[in-house]
Amino acid sequence: MKLKDKVCVVTGAGAGIGRAIALEMAREGGRVVVADIVELAAAQTVHQIREAGGEAIAVATDVADPDSVIRLAAHTQQRFGDADVLVNNAAIQISKLVEDTTPEEWQRQMSVNVGGVFLCSKYFLPQLRRTRGAIVNLSSVNGYFVEPMCAGYCATKGAIIAFTKAMAIDHGWEGIRVNCICPGYIDAGLAEAYFQAQPDPAAARAAAGKLHALGRVGRPEEVARAAVFLAGPDASFITGSALVVDGGFGSGLPPAR
Ligand SMILES: NC(=O)c1ccc[n+]([C@@H]2O[C@H](COP(=O)([O-])OP(=O)(O)OC[C@H]3O[C@@H](n4cnc5c(N)ncnc54)[C@H](O)[C@@H]3O)[C@@H](O)[C@H]2O)c1
């Protein structure tokens, strides 16, 4: 077990990739704090973990709200002790052109996607310092390769890569490792919302699969394994990295024959 008795906090763990990470970390022996803005969703993840014999608690949290994150850190400490692992996964996506995006939508997306990473990192740092712990942030291939109709989202994912590298430099001497994951399209909420917004969701999904060299979209579990790797002892000399988990996302061109 890679995370035996490690206290693992996963934000946005009520669904999709975050839920898969929470389940995988519990399977690896972690004691998991499932943080999500949707309390019922967090409780459902906890239920799944306990059914599988793991240990977890749910904490209703808005990562964009400093008081809520302070409560999450305090609750984690009271129930399980200091956090060893923080996974900053919670995010939203506004799929609009810039001129159609309201300042409020822009602000909320920045506050959740980037502000949430900042606030959770800030308020868990005292605990991570004591445990010489690890932070894993969820960026995206959109931090490198942009796509239409999501300029604000791409900006937040690019910011997370820079933030990850900068924090790694600031805290490496304390034994804290900070890395991020850049997934391609994954069979989870944000990609699904995009497919559903297209005139033909099934066609959009198939087209997205073809953007990857492996010819398909990824599964949440495939990102979760990368998160366990970066959080655990196998990545003991890895910090400031952006691990691409994208099935070869890129050209979208068919292979030459
Ligand atoms: N799905 C993809 O194709 C894909 C690709 C690349 C990167 N990502 C990244 O992976 C992460 C998870 O994506 P997903 O597709 O699983 O999303 P999802 O929508 O399935 O799940 C996101 C979870 O975050 C929660 N959440 C939203 N706002 C929150 C807030 N303010 N505070 C706490 N929780 C909040 C939601 O309730 C939900 O449970 C995101 O960071 C996303 O940018 C996803």
The ligand as a MOL file (V3000), in Angstrom:
LIG
                    3D

  0  0  0     0  0            999 V3000
M  V30 BEGIN CTAB
M  V30 COUNTS 44 48 0 0 0
M  V30 BEGIN ATOM
M  V30 1 N -12.8370 15.7920 -17.2250 0
M  V30 2 C -11.8200 16.1500 -18.0010 0
M  V30 3 O -11.7800 15.8280 -19.2120 0
M  V30 4 C -10.6560 16.9180 -17.4300 0
M  V30 5 C -9.5480 17.1230 -18.2690 0
M  V30 6 C -8.4590 17.8320 -17.7820 0
M  V30 7 C -8.4600 18.3070 -16.4930 0
M  V30 8 N -9.5530 18.0990 -15.6950 0 CHG=1
M  V30 9 C -9.4860 18.6360 -14.3410 0
M  V30 10 O -9.7930 17.5910 -13.4130 0
M  V30 11 C -10.5050 18.1400 -12.3030 0
M  V30 12 C -11.8110 17.3970 -12.0930 0
M  V30 13 O -12.5940 17.4730 -13.2740 0
M  V30 14 P -13.9060 16.5680 -13.4570 0
M  V30 15 O -14.1790 16.4770 -14.8900 0
M  V30 16 O -13.7850 15.3430 -12.6330 0 CHG=-1
M  V30 17 O -15.0090 17.5400 -12.8310 0
M  V30 18 P -16.4620 17.1890 -12.1780 0
M  V30 19 O -17.3190 18.3420 -12.5740 0
M  V30 20 O -16.8620 15.8120 -12.5150 0
M  V30 21 O -16.1570 17.2500 -10.6220 0
M  V30 22 C -15.7610 18.4420 -10.0130 0
M  V30 23 C -16.1870 18.3750 -8.5610 0
M  V30 24 O -15.7760 19.6170 -7.9380 0
M  V30 25 C -16.8370 20.0690 -7.1440 0
M  V30 26 N -16.7340 21.5270 -6.9730 0
M  V30 27 C -17.0590 22.4770 -7.8780 0
M  V30 28 N -16.8630 23.6850 -7.3440 0
M  V30 29 C -16.3820 23.5030 -6.1000 0
M  V30 30 C -15.9880 24.3690 -5.0520 0
M  V30 31 N -16.0780 25.7120 -5.1890 0
M  V30 32 N -15.5330 23.8370 -3.9080 0
M  V30 33 C -15.4750 22.4770 -3.7350 0
M  V30 34 N -15.8620 21.6180 -4.6820 0
M  V30 35 C -16.3000 22.1220 -5.8590 0
M  V30 36 C -18.1080 19.6460 -7.8600 0
M  V30 37 O -19.2290 19.6120 -6.9850 0
M  V30 38 C -17.7150 18.2650 -8.3660 0
M  V30 39 O -18.0160 17.2540 -7.4370 0
M  V30 40 C -10.6640 19.6260 -12.5940 0
M  V30 41 O -9.6090 20.3360 -11.9810 0
M  V30 42 C -10.5210 19.7030 -14.0900 0
M  V30 43 O -10.0850 20.9650 -14.5350 0
M  V30 44 C -10.6490 17.4200 -16.1390 0
M  V30 END ATOM
M  V30 BEGIN BOND
M  V30 1 1 1 2
M  V30 2 2 2 3
M  V30 3 1 2 4
M  V30 4 1 4 5
M  V30 5 2 4 44
M  V30 6 2 5 6
M  V30 7 1 6 7
M  V30 8 2 7 8
M  V30 9 1 8 9
M  V30 10 1 8 44
M  V30 11 1 9 10
M  V30 12 1 9 42
M  V30 13 1 10 11
M  V30 14 1 11 12
M  V30 15 1 11 40
M  V30 16 1 12 13
M  V30 17 1 13 14
M  V30 18 2 14 15
M  V30 19 1 14 16
M  V30 20 1 14 17
M  V30 21 1 17 18
M  V30 22 2 18 19
M  V30 23 1 18 20
M  V30 24 1 18 21
M  V30 25 1 21 22
M  V30 26 1 22 23
M  V30 27 1 23 24
M  V30 28 1 23 38
M  V30 29 1 24 25
M  V30 30 1 25 26
M  V30 31 1 25 36
M  V30 32 1 26 27
M  V30 33 1 26 35
M  V30 34 2 27 28
M  V30 35 1 28 29
M  V30 36 1 29 30
M  V30 37 2 29 35
M  V30 38 1 30 31
M  V30 39 2 30 32
M  V30 40 1 32 33
M  V30 41 2 33 34
M  V30 42 1 34 35
M  V30 43 1 36 37
M  V30 44 1 36 38
M  V30 45 1 38 39
M  V30 46 1 40 41
M  V30 47 1 40 42
M  V30 48 1 42 43
M  V30 END BOND
M  V30 END CTAB
M  END
